[in-house]
Amino acid sequence: MADTTEWGFPKGRVAQTLRKILSPDATDHEVEAIFVCLTNHLLIERKLNGLLYRWLKQDAPKPAEAELASKCDDALWNSIVKLTFATKYSLVEPFFAAHFPNGAPNVKKINTLRNDIAHGRAGDAKFEGQPISEEETVEKIFLAAQFVSMQLDDFEEMIDRPHALAELWRKRLTDLGEPLLGSLGKE
């Protein structure tokens, strides 16, 4: 068994070897700080994807055929994930910021940081005016992303609250033998 890949890179260290070729001046600490920044941005984007999908799907009319319903769900998901982060957040921001004014600015700060890193400005990347090379800054980024993530969960609960209440009333009316709105006048 060869100790190198087909291209001659040491097995188990391909990413590390390529990083040293592509960016020889980057230290392990800088690479780890960049990884933390990008992973936290991805955490928020995944939350936004799921939130938008469930928000839009819950009131969309469902096709009767299961196969067609599944195709509609897939099409919605694919449309959401293709949107830019800024577009996704712009759909949520007016409502999210109204209810969570302390967390909302962090979304844009983390996205700006991600853009700086992705566009080759990692060495100059800062969060709240502090370089990402400092340990305290990496901690702040992590805590800010966790805070936003929890607030997005709370926001989604707010969105779902009327639907949960309607389901509770539907069950109660059914238990009482009362007609539901959709069945009024149909005897």
ZIJOUR-V238376 format. One record per pair of residues at least 12 apart in sequence whose ideal C-beta (glycine too) atoms are under 6 Angstrom apart, sorted by the first residue. I is the first residue (numbers start at 1). J is the second residue. D is the distance in Angstrom with one decimal. If there is no record, write none. Layout:
BEGIN
i=I j=J d=D
i=I j=J d=D
END
This chain:
BEGIN
i=33 j=132 d=4.7
i=33 j=138 d=5.2
i=34 j=117 d=5.6
i=34 j=122 d=5.5
i=36 j=138 d=5.4
i=37 j=113 d=5.4
i=37 j=117 d=5.9
i=37 j=132 d=6.0
i=37 j=141 d=5.7
i=40 j=141 d=5.7
i=40 j=145 d=3.5
i=41 j=110 d=5.4
i=41 j=114 d=4.0
i=43 j=145 d=5.6
i=43 j=149 d=5.8
i=44 j=145 d=6.0
i=44 j=148 d=5.6
i=45 j=85 d=5.6
i=47 j=149 d=5.6
i=47 j=152 d=4.4
i=48 j=88 d=4.6
i=49 j=80 d=5.5
i=49 j=81 d=5.7
i=51 j=156 d=5.1
i=52 j=80 d=5.1
i=53 j=77 d=5.6
i=53 j=80 d=5.5
i=55 j=159 d=5.4
i=58 j=163 d=5.9
i=85 j=111 d=5.7
i=89 j=107 d=5.8
i=96 j=155 d=5.4
i=100 j=151 d=4.5
i=103 j=147 d=5.4
i=103 j=148 d=4.9
i=103 j=151 d=4.2
i=106 j=144 d=4.2
i=106 j=148 d=5.1
i=107 j=148 d=5.6
i=110 j=145 d=6.0
i=113 j=125 d=5.7
i=113 j=127 d=5.3
i=127 j=141 d=5.2
END
